[in-house]
Structures are given as structure tokens and as C-alpha cells.
């Protein structure tokens, strides 16, 4: 009985620590997914109300906030910028002029969130963790198919088809 009384606090500490570590990994994964999905949205083809996807800052931030909610991500924690590729300087932050973006430029989405421990542990205090993830994706602004002789006269319409 005395052995059980001595062992149970250590056992409970280990079990609660495992749960908290699992939650921390879950929060990190949600912040990573938020960055990745927001960059994917911003790099895609299409327009919303006449605005290209890569210039729709509100939609990109909203996607990151939605997916990063377990990590307490807010719109202020989402930074959107553009560059010309690895090793180049930033072209600017969102919003930016469409004329500034050229074929082959990248969107860079940085999302920062925090992990707040949920279980109080008297012996070991689990720290508040801040996670930051950055995703870079090439913007699909246009595709030149003229270099293929067989496709030189082919026109591709990326507008959605009308439904009846």
C-alpha cells in the first residue's frame, strides 16, 4: 500500500505529461497545416470578385485562422509576402500590386501560434510554446503553352463552366 502511494504521483505525472505532449504536437500540426493550406489557396488559379487568388489577402488569412484555431492563430499572426525565389529579397507584403507579381514569383505565408498547457502539474510546469511555420509556393499566374508546337493554337479557358 505504501509503495502504491509513492508510485501513483509519478505515474500520474508521466500520464499527464504524455497527454500534454500529444496536445502540443496536435497544435504544431494545426499551425503547420494552416500555413500550408493558406499558401496553397494563395498560389492557385482563379479569381474572387475580380481579385486574383494570390492578391486575396482576406481569404488567405481567413483560411490560416480557420485551420490554426487550435493554436490560437489570429489574423495578426498571419504574415503574407512575396518573393522571386530562394535567396531573393521580399517584393512586399500583402496587399501588393498585381503588376509587381511576375510569372514564377512565390507567395510566402508565415503563421505563428501558441500552445497553452491545459493540465496543471505541481512538480513539472509545462511551458507555453510558440510555434512559427513558413510555407513558400510558386504562384500560378499564367501558363504559356506556346512552346509546344502541337498546342500552339490551343486555348484553355480556366473560367468555371456555367450550370443549367
Secondary structure, DSSP 8 states (H G I E B T S, - for coil): -HHHHHHHHHHHHHHHHHHHHHHHHHHHHHHHHHHHHHHHHHHSS-EETTEEGGG-HHHHHHHHHHHTGGGT--GGGEEEEEESSTT--EEEESS--GGG--TT-EEEEEEEEEE---S--SSS----EEEEEEEEEE-------TTSGGGTT-----S-----
